[in-house]
Amino acid sequence: MYTEQGVIFASGLLAVALSGILSTSAQSQFLSCGTGVTANCSAFASTFCNVSPSFILQPGDNVAWCFTLGSQHCNLGLLNTDIFPDVGTKADCQAAMNNIVTNCPMGGSDLSQTDIFYFIKPGTGECPTLALSS
């Protein structure tokens, strides 16, 4: 049984946060593998891709979901890196997520499909709780 924690919309800061967790050693020109926790996040890629890219992403917009499975969690997300609005397709999302899952057991990122940056970041424990302040 897994739990799923919300969809997060933000702008800009995700790329900065991810730059610190992804290694520079690329498996291909547009694939970058992470370091840290190994987790099987493949089960969540279809769920994420079936819902997430069904709307227009403005420049800098991102979507991220966290899924908890037992003692691990998987953060999956996407970010529009273009200076123009973009729409990701389910096929592009699935191809990028499959590329990460197949080649990067500790998560990573893929920018090979479009100007949309896709990522998977596994971790230990349940999904972090989002604290919103006013």
Residue pairs with C-beta under 8 A, 6 or more apart in sequence:
2 43
2 44
2 67
2 68
2 69
3 67
3 68
3 126
3 127
4 47
4 65
4 66
4 67
4 68
5 65
5 66
5 67
5 68
5 127
5 130
6 65
6 66
6 130
7 51
7 52
7 63
7 64
7 65
8 62
8 63
8 64
8 65
8 77
8 130
9 61
9 62
9 63
10 61
10 62
10 64
11 58
11 60
11 61
11 62
12 60
14 62
14 64
14 77
14 79
15 79
15 81
15 117
18 109
18 117
18 119
18 121
21 34
21 35
21 36
21 121
22 32
22 33
22 34
22 108
22 109
22 119
23 32
23 33
23 34
23 35
24 32
25 32
25 33
26 32
26 33
27 33
27 103
27 104
27 108
28 99
28 103
28 112
29 112
30 110
30 111
30 112
31 99
31 100
31 103
31 104
31 108
31 109
31 110
31 112
32 108
32 109
32 110
33 103
33 104
33 106
33 107
33 108
34 104
34 106
34 107
34 108
34 109
34 121
35 106
36 106
36 107
36 122
36 123
37 72
37 106
37 107
37 122
37 123
37 124
38 105
38 106
38 122
39 69
39 72
39 73
39 74
39 107
39 122
39 123
40 69
41 67
41 74
41 76
41 101
41 107
41 120
41 122
42 97
42 98
42 101
43 69
44 65
44 67
44 74
44 76
45 76
45 93
45 94
45 97
45 98
45 101
45 120
46 94
47 65
47 67
48 65
48 76
48 93
48 97
49 90
49 93
49 94
49 97
50 90
52 63
52 65
52 78
52 88
52 93
53 78
53 87
53 88
53 89
53 90
53 92
53 93
53 116
54 90
55 87
56 85
56 86
56 87
57 63
57 78
57 80
57 85
57 86
57 87
57 88
57 116
58 80
58 85
59 80
59 82
59 83
59 84
59 85
60 79
60 80
61 79
61 80
62 77
62 78
62 79
62 80
63 77
63 78
64 75
64 76
64 77
64 78
65 75
65 76
65 77
66 73
66 74
66 75
66 76
66 127
66 128
67 73
67 74
67 76
67 127
68 126
68 127
71 124
71 125
72 122
72 123
72 124
72 125
73 122
73 123
73 124
73 125
73 126
73 127
73 128
74 107
74 120
74 121
74 122
74 123
75 119
75 120
75 121
75 122
75 123
75 127
76 97
76 119
76 120
77 118
77 119
77 121
78 88
78 93
78 116
78 117
78 118
78 119
79 116
79 117
79 119
80 86
80 115
80 116
80 117
81 111
81 115
81 116
81 117
82 115
82 116
86 114
86 115
86 116
88 113
88 114
88 116
92 113
92 114
92 116
93 113
93 116
93 118
95 112
95 113
96 110
96 111
96 112
96 113
96 116
96 118
97 110
97 118
97 120
99 110
99 112
100 107
100 108
100 109
100 110
100 118
100 119
100 120
101 120
104 120
106 122
107 119
107 120
107 121
107 122
108 119
108 120
109 117
109 118
109 119
109 120
110 117
110 118
110 119
111 117
111 118
